[in-house]
């Protein structure tokens, strides 16, 4: 085994605790996205496609202006890497389109379960591309995350939702594009910092969504309360989590980061109880526990606490 391969194998067994917390922070922030999207669409009556475009475009503008003022050198990338960053942005933009279509065709519950296939796709792809380890711990964590997502989404809703061929194809494309974004981001982090990669990713993502805007109403710019919720969507649900997740990809195997990101399901369940006053059924509580159990067994090992103390 080469030194590089041995280093990668060792990294796959040793989970960086700070990077793991960064992914959990990203998942916690992503969990607020649905709340802010609902608030914005209620106030402004904006379509899902239009909101996805303005979300990507606004994020790109904020990041580009910030880097232009504070770190202009970070905006310069090698021309050879533009295709990689374009792939990252295109997969992000297409994922947003597929997700919106999956929700419209299949409903939120089914779309959420379909999206939960993402960690398995990332784990297999990372194993094939970079020989990341695919051990029994990762497999068990993926299964716990998937079945936990099924329970949180509600088996009754899943059973009562008809799935058309179009819905099945769109539902399959959702986790594939989600996985592609993670894999492109992992590769891009080898040469660029997370803010640079995100700036280009959201720029290319907005370009992908631009042609679709001619077929949907454009109520922007919004004002009043809707603008406040939109600002929260950009800052708390987009820039902070994507930055945190992209940074973590530079310190974790892609397969590990993708599994940890599924803790978003558990955070959404908690927010539904605390912020929306919803009541979870026993099966939904069990599902949240299963998702968190997958996170725990993935990150727990005898040296985890010791490395966390050393990092601190």
C-alpha positions in Angstrom: 0.0 0.0 0.0 1.4 3.4 -0.9 1.9 6.2 1.6 -1.0 8.2 0.1 -3.3 5.2 0.2 -2.3 4.4 3.7 -3.0 8.0 4.8 -6.4 7.9 3.1 -7.3 4.6 4.8 -6.2 6.0 8.2 -8.2 9.1 7.6 -11.3 7.0 6.9 -11.0 5.3 10.2 -10.2 8.4 12.2 -13.0 10.9 12.1 -12.0 14.5 12.7 -14.3 15.6 15.6 -14.2 19.3 14.6 -15.1 18.5 11.0 -17.9 16.2 12.2 -19.3 19.0 14.3 -19.1 21.3 11.3 -21.3 18.9 9.3 -23.8 18.6 12.1 -23.9 22.5 12.3 -24.6 22.5 8.5 -27.4 19.9 9.0 -28.9 22.0 11.8 -28.9 25.1 9.6 -30.2 23.2 6.5 -33.1 22.0 8.7 -34.4 25.6 8.9 -34.6 25.9 5.2 -38.1 24.5 4.9 -39.4 26.9 7.5 -38.0 30.0 5.8 -39.1 28.8 2.3 -42.6 28.4 3.6 -42.6 31.8 5.2 -41.2 33.5 2.0 -43.7 31.7 -0.3 -46.6 32.6 2.0 -45.7 36.3 2.0 -44.5 36.7 -1.6 -46.3 33.9 -3.4 -43.2 33.0 -5.3 -42.8 29.7 -7.2 -40.4 27.1 -6.1 -38.3 27.5 -9.3 -38.1 31.2 -9.0 -37.1 31.0 -5.3 -34.4 28.5 -6.1 -33.0 30.8 -8.7 -33.0 33.9 -6.5 -31.6 32.0 -3.7 -28.6 30.8 -5.8 -28.1 34.2 -7.5 -28.3 36.2 -4.2 -25.9 33.8 -2.5 -23.5 34.2 -5.4 -23.7 38.0 -5.3 -23.1 38.2 -1.6 -20.1 35.8 -1.7 -18.6 37.5 -4.7 -18.9 41.0 -3.4 -17.5 39.9 0.0 -14.5 38.2 -1.5 -14.0 41.2 -3.9 -13.8 43.5 -1.0 -11.9 41.4 1.5 -10.0 38.7 -0.4 -10.0 39.5 -4.1 -7.2 36.9 -4.7 -9.6 34.1 -3.7 -11.7 34.9 -6.8 -8.8 33.8 -9.1 -8.8 30.1 -10.0 -6.9 28.1 -12.6 -8.8 27.8 -15.9 -8.3 24.0 -15.7 -10.4 24.0 -12.5 -13.3 25.9 -14.0 -14.9 22.7 -15.4 -14.8 21.1 -12.0 -16.4 24.2 -10.4 -18.9 24.3 -13.2 -19.8 20.7 -12.6 -20.2 21.5 -8.9 -22.5 24.4 -9.6 -24.5 22.6 -12.3 -25.2 19.6 -10.1 -26.3 22.0 -7.3 -28.6 23.9 -9.6 -30.1 20.7 -11.1 -30.5 19.3 -7.6 -32.6 22.3 -6.6 -34.8 21.8 -9.8 -35.1 18.0 -9.2 -36.0 18.6 -5.5 -38.7 21.1 -6.3 -40.1 18.8 -9.0 -40.0 15.8 -6.6 -41.9 17.7 -4.0 -44.5 18.7 -6.5 -44.9 15.2 -8.1 -44.3 12.9 -5.1 -45.0 15.1 -2.1 -42.6 16.1 0.7 -42.6 12.7 2.5 -41.7 10.6 -0.6 -39.2 13.2 -1.9 -37.4 13.2 1.5 -37.1 9.4 1.5 -35.8 9.5 -2.1 -33.2 12.1 -1.2 -32.0 9.8 1.7 -30.4 7.5 -0.9 -27.7 10.1 -1.3 -25.2 8.7 1.3 -25.2 5.3 -0.3 -24.5 6.8 -3.8 -21.7 8.9 -2.4 -20.2 6.0 -0.4 -20.1 3.7 -3.5 -18.9 6.5 -5.8 -16.1 7.6 -3.4 -15.1 3.9 -3.1 -14.8 3.5 -6.8 -13.2 6.9 -7.5 -10.9 7.4 -4.5 -10.9 4.0 -2.8 -12.5 5.4 0.3 -13.2 2.6 2.8 -16.7 1.1 2.6 -16.8 -0.9 5.9 -19.7 -2.3 7.9 -19.9 0.8 10.1 -20.7 3.0 7.1 -23.1 0.5 5.7 -25.0 0.2 9.0 -25.0 4.1 9.4 -26.5 4.4 5.9 -29.2 1.9 6.6 -30.1 3.5 9.9 -30.3 7.0 8.2 -32.5 5.6 5.4 -35.0 3.7 7.6 -35.0 6.5 10.1 -35.9 8.9 7.3 -38.8 6.6 6.2 -40.2 6.6 9.8 -39.9 10.3 10.2 -41.5 11.0 6.9 -44.5 8.8 7.9 -45.1 5.3 6.5 -48.8 6.1 6.1 -48.1 9.0 3.9 -45.6 7.0 1.9 -48.1 4.1 1.4 -50.8 6.5 0.3 -48.8 8.4 -2.2 -49.1 7.2 -5.9 -45.7 7.1 -7.6 -45.8 7.8 -11.4 -42.9 6.9 -13.8 -42.0 10.6 -14.0 -42.0 10.9 -10.2 -39.8 7.8 -10.0 -37.3 9.2 -12.4 -37.2 12.6 -10.8 -36.9 11.0 -7.4 -34.0 9.0 -8.6 -32.3 12.1 -10.0 -32.6 14.0 -6.8 -30.1 11.9 -4.7 -27.9 11.5 -7.7 -27.5 15.2 -8.1 -27.1 15.7 -4.4 -24.4 13.1 -4.4 -22.7 14.7 -7.5 -22.6 18.0 -5.7 -20.8 16.4 -2.7 -18.3 14.6 -4.9 -17.5 17.7 -7.0 -17.2 19.8 -3.8 -14.8 17.2 -2.2 -12.6 17.3 -5.3 -12.7 21.1 -5.5 -11.6 21.4 -1.9 -8.3 19.9 -2.8 -7.1 23.2 -4.3 -9.5 25.9 -3.2 -10.9 27.1 0.1 -14.6 26.6 0.8 -15.7 30.2 0.1 -14.1 30.2 -3.3 -15.7 26.9 -4.3 -19.2 28.1 -3.1 -18.9 31.4 -4.9 -18.4 29.7 -8.2 -20.8 26.9 -7.4 -23.7 29.2 -6.7 -22.8 31.3 -9.8 -22.9 28.4 -12.1 -26.0 27.1 -10.3 -27.8 30.4 -11.0 -26.9 30.1 -14.7 -28.4 26.6 -14.8 -31.6 27.9 -13.3 -31.8 31.0 -15.4 -33.5 29.6 -18.5 -36.3 28.2 -16.4 -37.2 31.6 -15.1 -38.9 32.6 -18.3 -41.6 30.1 -17.6 -42.5 31.1 -14.0 -43.7 34.3 -12.4 -41.0 36.6 -10.9 -42.4 38.6 -7.9 -38.9 39.6 -6.8 -37.6 41.9 -5.4 -39.8 41.3 -2.3 -40.3 43.8 0.4 -41.3 43.9 4.1 -41.5 40.7 6.1 -40.8 38.5 3.0 -37.5 40.2 2.5 -36.6 39.5 6.2 -37.4 35.8 5.8 -35.5 35.7 2.5 -32.4 37.2 4.2 -32.6 34.5 6.9 -32.9 31.9 4.2 -29.7 33.2 2.5 -27.7 33.8 5.7 -28.8 31.0 8.1 -30.0 28.3 5.7 -27.6 28.7 2.8 -24.3 30.6 3.3 -23.5 29.3 6.8 -24.4 25.6 6.3 -22.8 25.3 2.8 -19.7 27.0 4.0 -19.5 24.7 7.1 -20.1 21.6 5.0 -17.6 22.6 2.3 -15.0 23.2 4.9 -15.7 19.8 6.5 -15.2 18.1 3.1 -11.6 19.2 3.2 -11.1 17.2 6.5 -13.5 14.2 6.1 -14.1 11.4 3.5 -17.0 12.3 1.3 -18.9 9.2 2.4 -18.6 10.1 6.0 -19.7 13.7 5.5 -22.7 12.7 3.4 -23.9 10.3 6.1 -23.5 12.9 8.9 -25.5 15.3 6.8 -28.5 13.1 7.0 -28.9 14.2 10.7 -30.8 17.1 9.0 -33.8 14.8 9.2 -33.7 14.7 13.0 -33.2 18.4 13.2 -36.3 19.0 11.1 -38.3 16.8 13.4 -37.1 18.8 16.4 -37.9 22.1 14.7 -41.4 20.9 13.8 -42.1 20.3 17.5 -40.4 23.4 19.0 -41.2 26.0 16.3 -44.3 24.8 14.6 -46.0 23.1 17.6 -46.4 19.8 15.7 -46.6 16.5 17.6 -44.4 13.5 16.6 -45.9 10.1 16.5 -43.9 7.2 18.2 -42.7 6.0 14.8 -41.4 9.4 13.9 -39.6 9.7 17.3 -38.1 6.2 16.6 -37.0 7.4 13.1 -35.2 10.4 14.5 -33.4 8.1 17.0 -32.4 5.8 14.2 -30.9 8.7 12.2 -29.0 10.0 15.2 -27.8 6.4 16.0 -26.3 6.2 12.6 -24.4 9.5 13.3 -23.2 8.2 16.7 -21.9 4.8 15.5 -20.1 6.6 12.6 -18.3 9.1 14.8 -17.7 7.0 17.9 -14.4 5.2 18.4 -12.0 4.9 21.3 -9.8 7.8 20.1 -12.6 10.3 19.3 -12.8 11.9 22.8 -9.0 12.0 23.1 -8.6 13.8 19.7 -11.4 16.2 20.6 -9.6 17.2 23.8 -6.3 17.6 21.8 -8.1 19.8 19.2 -9.7 21.9 22.0 
